[in-house]
Amino acid sequence: MTVVPARTLLWISFISTPLLWLLHFLLAYLITEGSCSAAGENTGIFGASSLTLLYLLTFVFVLASVFFTFLAFRTSKQAQKTAPSYDDFLPKLGFTCGLLFSFVVLLEFIPLAILGAC
């Protein structure tokens, strides 16, 4: 089992959740656009409706975002044991960004869930 350096965990915990949100936004747009552009019908992809795919996509991305937020929280707890430095600031910022972007992924999905994919 390889051990990831602490500095790498700091950057992963900081950058991961905004990237997950961006990827979720792009995939949700592509799924919605692809399934609704076929004669204006909700045809779906891979045999499932587009709304079902969006539910699964959102669930997976929120779980991943919560995981990276937890990773930032654990890194923040480890950084508190040492002297204050930027190594202490980055995990706290990563934790805050993780909470924010987990919430943003959920908020982005609400209109799709209420109004439908098309």
C-alpha atoms as one frame of an Amber mdcrd trajectory, in Angstrom:
protein
   0.000   0.000   0.000   1.458   3.332  -0.998   1.267   6.327   1.287   0.247
   9.624  -0.272   2.372  12.571   0.924   0.602  15.078   3.162   1.203  17.950
   0.755  -0.495  16.003  -2.036  -3.505  15.345   0.215  -3.711  19.066   0.929
  -4.005  19.918  -2.738  -6.340  17.021  -3.502  -8.680  18.057  -0.692  -8.651
  21.649  -1.952  -9.078  21.097  -5.706 -11.247  17.967  -5.862 -14.714  19.270
  -4.971 -14.750  22.237  -7.395 -13.589  19.863 -10.127 -16.320  17.379  -9.176
 -18.913  20.138  -9.419 -17.597  21.194 -12.832 -17.634  17.611 -14.088 -21.158
  17.074 -12.724 -22.357  20.271 -14.381 -20.922  19.285 -17.755 -22.170  15.686
 -17.615 -25.659  16.764 -16.515 -25.786  19.222 -19.401 -24.604  16.624 -21.912
 -27.081  13.996 -20.689 -29.969  16.460 -20.725 -29.054  17.929 -24.095 -28.435
  14.534 -25.666 -31.642  12.942 -24.455 -33.915  15.916 -25.119 -32.601  16.905
 -28.538 -34.006  13.796 -30.229 -37.302  15.251 -31.484 -37.915  16.920 -28.126
 -38.532  13.631 -26.368 -36.948  12.315 -23.192 -35.429   9.317 -24.933 -32.789
   8.493 -22.353 -29.385   6.908 -22.719 -28.302   3.278 -22.188 -31.896   2.129
 -21.767 -32.588   4.365 -18.759 -34.399   7.670 -18.727 -32.254  10.770 -18.539
 -33.757  11.707 -15.179 -32.725   8.336 -13.721 -29.204   8.859 -15.026 -29.145
  12.340 -13.513 -30.281  10.957 -10.144 -27.476   8.392 -10.213 -24.936  10.938
 -11.407 -25.851  13.365  -8.641 -25.777  10.639  -6.000 -22.307   9.467  -7.065
 -20.908  12.983  -7.244 -22.328  14.001  -3.872 -20.816  10.876  -2.301 -17.449
  11.641  -3.896 -17.674  15.257  -2.783 -18.497  14.219   0.780 -15.536  11.828
   0.725 -13.134  14.571  -0.348 -14.656  16.934   2.224 -14.029  14.306   4.891
 -10.471  13.935   3.586  -9.981  17.698   3.944 -11.420  17.554   7.470  -9.020
  14.770   8.479  -6.094  16.622   6.944  -7.189  19.735   8.832  -7.225  17.823
  12.109  -3.713  16.532  11.443  -2.497  20.023  10.538  -3.791  21.449  13.836
  -1.251  19.340  15.713   1.614  21.300  14.166   2.547  24.981  14.187   0.214
  27.259  12.177   1.272  27.708   8.573  -0.237  27.580   5.113  -0.435  23.824
   5.630  -3.099  24.617   8.225  -5.002  27.055   6.008  -5.336  24.863   2.922
  -7.187  21.942   4.601  -9.644  24.340   6.226 -10.236  26.021   2.897 -10.610
  22.593   1.271 -13.154  21.595   3.917 -15.122  24.804   3.398 -15.028  24.413
  -0.391 -16.087  20.794   0.017 -19.166  21.773   1.992 -19.994  24.547  -0.444
 -19.626  22.505  -3.623 -21.446  19.472  -2.172 -24.362  21.813  -1.546 -24.000
  23.369  -5.018 -24.209  19.942  -6.692 -27.465  19.298  -4.844 -28.831  22.752
  -5.674 -27.945  22.283  -9.315 -30.017  19.112  -9.413 -33.182  20.522  -7.787
 -34.594  22.187 -10.939 -33.982  19.023 -12.948 -35.751  16.888 -10.345 -38.756
  19.210 -10.083 -39.186  20.333 -13.680 -37.944  17.204 -15.421 -35.000  16.742
 -17.704 -36.660  18.161 -20.838
